[in-house]
Amino acid sequence: MNKQNKKPRRDDMYEAILTLETIEECKRFFDDLCTVTELQAMEQRYQVAVYLSQGMIYNDILERTGASSATISRVNRSLQYGADGYAVAFERLKAAGKFGGAEKEEE
């Protein structure tokens, strides 16, 4: 879809996300908002972004995450040429000592 046909984004969903205070609240919100498949895809892309930012090679990322080479390539393109959303989040997580936990599994 080209930019001329895109509808402008509304800020209300992002404002709602910014009101959430705990990981548990975020999980509950996204469980309501997304399907299980959508959440798994987003979590996988995030893990791929973490691994790429740590310098991991495609084959190792594929083995660890199960992501396709197309997904890894897309995430890499976002890291290189995207809106810098990953960079902002990663910088803040690093400052808080919480970056790089992609390999941690939740119960």
Buried (B, 14 or more C-beta within 10 A) or exposed (E): EEEEEEEEEEEEEEEEEEEBEEEEEEEEBBEEEEEEEEBEBEBBBBBBBBBBBEEBEBEEBBEBBEBEEEBBEBBBEBBEEBEEEBEEBBEEBEEEEEBBEBEEEEE
